[in-house]
Amino acid sequence: MALSHRADGRGALRWAADVWVTSVSAVLEESVVLQHADRGVQRAEDVARHSAHDAAHHARDIERIVAHADPPTKS
């Protein structure tokens, strides 16, 4: 996707989600397995589950930050 599609925060989030879904779909289809230095063998399903779980926490953090942020000033 072109950079212009990521001009605002929501566009960036949508783009990132779309790329994540495409990537996860591809590695699930290929049954990719990773060797993590601390966690050992991780299947694509494991990595996707952990990433999705972390994303939910980050989304809540962002919502709290935005709710308490000062509105942007016009230059």
N, C-alpha and C positions, 0 to 999 in steps of 0.2 A: 504494500500500500504506500501511496505517496505520503510524504511528510505533511502536506497540507491537510490531510484527513485527521491529523493529530493536533490541530491548532488550539483546541480548548481542553479543559480537564475531562469533560465527559467523553469527548471524542477520543482522547488518549486512553481512557479506561476501556471504552468499547473496542478500540483497536487492539489493546493488549489482551483483552479477554478473547477476542477472535483468534489472535495468533496463538494464544495458549491452548485453546480448544483444538485448533488445527495440529499443533505440535503433539499434544497428548494423544489425539486420535491416531497420528502416524506411528508413534512409539508403541501404543497398545496393539496396533495391527501387526507390527513387527516383533512383538513380544520381547522388547528390549529389556535387558537386565544390566544393572550397574553394580560395580563393586565400590562401596563407600568405605573410606578409611576407618571410620569408627562404627558404623552401623552394619557393615558387611554387605551381603548381597541384598539388593533392592530391586524388585520388579518394577516395571513402569507403573503398575497400579499403585504400588506403595508410594512412589515419588509423587504421582498425581494427587493421591489422597492427602499427603502431607502439605503439598503446595496449596491445594484448595482450602484446607483447614487454616493455614496461615493467612491466606488471602481474606478470609472472613474476618479475622482479627484486625488486619490492616484496614479493611473497609470501615469497621467500627471506629478505629482510631481517627481515620480521615473525617468521618462524619462528626465526631466530637470536636476536632480542630476547626472545621468549617463553621460549626454552630457557634463557636466562641471567637471567631476571627472578626477583626474590624473590616467593614466593607472597603473595597478598593477606592482609592482617591483618584480623581481625574487630574491629569497633568496639564 
